[in-house]
Amino acid sequence: MTDAPKSHGRLSISASLQPRDLMDERPRLKGAWTARIITLFPEAFPGVLGLSLTGRALDMGLWALETVDLRPFGEGRHRNVDDNPAGGGAGMVLRPDVMGAALDQAALGTPADRSRWPVVYLSPRGAPFCQAMAQRFAQAEGITLICGRFEGLDERVIEEYAVEEVSLGDFVLTGGEIAAQALIDASVRLIPRVLGNQASTEEESFSEGLLEHPQYTRPAVWKGRAIPDILLSGHHAKIAAWRRAEAERLTKERRPDLWRAYRARHGRDPDGDAEL
């Protein structure tokens, strides 16, 4: 009696190389902003993106989410997607022929203009992700995200496909899936109708280059700590002035880099750093 063939789990080839639409049973509004994610772990999506406001917007068809499984593009019987780094060294590098084939598939039906459809590689050496970048991505028609693994991606892919590298911060993750979800969340919430109250995105942290002012709600006194009287005064101009002053104070204290940039944008000496 012969043994049954062993299953290779995720190494098995899917029936189709087409992007997997995670909205198969959901409506999709015409022209809806779309995120396409190239990943070795398509089951990681939608993840937290399927919850709360982004999840509701996904159900409503205000945006769309598709995954491109990298494994079927791999080489050989085991669908290898990586190889040893040229010149030696630890770890493995994602192959350019494999990633190139996946990018070609992901590009079907998308504009070639990178301003209309950015292609982004989540990389610790990329430009720091910020609110302005999220706004730029949200204003595009969609985005393709490359979730890296191992030691990274062959440089020739980045050059050939005009890939933009973006970093969430000065730290290293095991893969780009968590970073991709954070980038998508920050971008999707800026799409009209997603939050329901567009004023929320105009008043929050970083919208004007400042951290957000402190927030309070009922009860008026909690554990001996009271809401500042100015917020209960009903004087909207004074409340606005207080919030602005607090936002400036917190930004100066906690993010001197943002504070200097804010002063420079408003024609104030970036190094003056006047006391608040």
N, C-alpha and C positions, 0 to 999 in steps of 0.2 A: 504493500500500500504506500503510495507516494504522499509526501506531505503537501498540504495545501500551500499555494504560493503565499509568501508573506506580504502583508500590506505595507506600502511605503508611506502611508498617511498622506501628508501634505505634498509629498513628492509626486503623487499621481497627477496626470495631465488633465486639465479641465477640458470640457467638450468644445469650448470656444475661447478664442483670444479676445473677443470683443469686451469692452469695458462693462463691468457688471453694474447695472443700475440698481441702486439700493432703494429705489422708489417704485419698484415694479407695481405695487398695488396703491400707489399714491398718485394724485394728480400732479401735473407739472405745467405751470403757466408758461405760455409762449415767451421765449426770451429770458426764462428764469436763469439767474446766476448759477453756474455749475462748477463744482469742484471735482476734478478727476485726480485720484490718488494712485500712484504707482507704488506698490507695496508687496512685500513677501507675506504679509499678514492681513489680507482683505477682511478677515473675520473681526479685526480690531475696530471696524467701522460699522455703523456710525458712532458706537461708543457713547460718550457723553453728549455728542452732537445730536443724538436722538432724544434728548431729554429737554425739559423746560422750554424756554422760548425758541431756541434753535430747532428743537424737535417738533414743536408745534408748527413753525414756519416750514419745516421739511414736509410735514403732513399736508400743509396747505398748498404746497407746490411753489412757494415763494423762492425756493432755491432747490438745487438738485445735487445729489452726491453719487458719484460713480467710482468704482475701484477697478484698477487694472492689476491683475495678479501677475507678478514678475516671474514666478516659477515656470509657467508653460513656455516662456521664451528662452529658458535655459538650454544648455548644450548637453548632448549625450544622453545615455539611458537614465541617468539620475537628474537630468535637467539642472546641471550646475550653472549657477549665476555668477560665481566669483572665481578668482584665481590668485596665485601668489603675486605679491607686489614686485614689479620690475626693479632690479637693483638689490633685492633682498629686503629682509625686515620681517617683523612680526605681523600676524594677521593676514587677512585676505582683502582683495579689492573687487568691487563689482565690475564685471566685464563690460567694455564699451559696446560690443556687438549685441549683447543681451539687452542692455538698457536702451540702446538705440532702437532696437526692434519694438520695445515696449513704448518708447516715446513716439515712434511713427504711428503705432496703433492709437495711442492716446490723442494724437493730433488730428485724427479723422473728424471732419466736420467743424474744426475750430479755425479761427482766423490766424494767419501767419504773423500778423502784427503783434509784437510782444506787449504793446501798450493796451491792446484789446484783450489779449489772453496771455498773461505771464506764465512762464514755466519756471518753477522755483524748486531748488534743492535745499532741503533743511540741513544746514551744515554749521558746525561750531565756528568755522572761519568766515562765515557770511556776515553781511551787514546786519547790525542789531535791528530786530523787529521793533517797530514803534507804531503809534496810533496813526501817524501820517501814512505809513506804509499800508496799514489795514484799510484806510480810506481809499488809497489808490487801488488796491486789489478789489475792494467792494464796488468801485466804479467801472471795473472792467466787465467783460461779458462772462468771464469765468476764469479759472486758474487750474493749472496742472501742477501737482506737487509730487516730488520724488522723495520717498522715504528711504534714506540711506541705511545701510547695515555694515557691519564689519569695520574695516579701516577706511571706508569711503568709496567714492566713485571715481572711475578713470577720468582724468582731466580732459581728455579729448572729447568726451561727451559734453562737458560743460561748454567747451569752445564751439563745437559743431552745432549745438542746438541753442546757443545764446541763452544758457541757463543762468538764472539769477540765484545767487546763494544768500540765504537768510538764516540768521542765528537768533535763538530765543535768549541767549545769554552766554556768559563765559563758564560753561560747564558742558559735560559730555553725557549724552544719553545712549542707551544701547541701540536705539533705532529712532527713525524720524516720525513714527506714528503718533506719539504723544505731542510732539512739536507741531505736526500737521493739524491735529485737532485744535490746538490752541490758536494757531494762525487762522484756521477756518472760522472758529467761534468769534474771534475778534473782528473778522471781516463781515461775516454774515449778519451780525447784529447791527451793522451800519446800513444794511439794505432797507429801503423804505418799507414800512408796514411790519417789519420783523418784531421790533420792540413795542409797536403800538403808540408810544409817545416819543416822537422824534426829538423833543426837547431834552429827553434824558441823555442822548448822545452828545448834545451841544453843551451840557453843563458838567459833564463828568471829568474825571482825571484826564489830563493830557490834551483835552480839546483845545485849550489855548496855551498849551505848553506849561501848564502848572498842575501840581497835584490837587486833588479835590479837597475842599474845605471839610471840616468835621460835620457829621450828620447826627441828628437827635430825633427822638420821637417819644410818645407817651410811655410811661408816666412822667409827669413834669419833674418829679424828684424820685430818684432811685438810689438806695443805699447812701443817702445823704448827699448825693450829687445831683445838682439841679441843672436843667436846661438853661443856657445863657439867656438872661432877661431880654436881650435884643431880639432874639428869635420869637419871643412871645409878644412883642410890642405891636405887631401889625404894621409897622412902618417899613414898607417894602424897600425904599431907597437905602435906609440905614442897614437893613438886613443884607442887601446886596453888597454894600460897602464892607460890612463885617466879614462876609464870606470871601470877598476878594482879598482882604487883608490877611485872613487866616490861610487862604490858599497860597499867598505869597510867602507867609511866614514858614509854613510847612515845607514848601519847595526849597526855600533857602536852607533850612535846617537839614533836610533829609536828602535832597538831590541838588547839590551845588552845581553840577553840570547842567541840569535843566534851568536852574536859576540864572546862570551866566548867559545861556542861550536866549532865555526870555528877555533879559535886560537888553541884550544886543538887538533883538528884533524890535524892541520898542524905543530904540535910539538912546538907550541909557548905557553908561560905561559898564561893560561886562565885569570889569574888575573893581568897580566902585563898591559894590556889595554893601550899600548903606544899611544901617541897622533898621529893623522893622519893629 
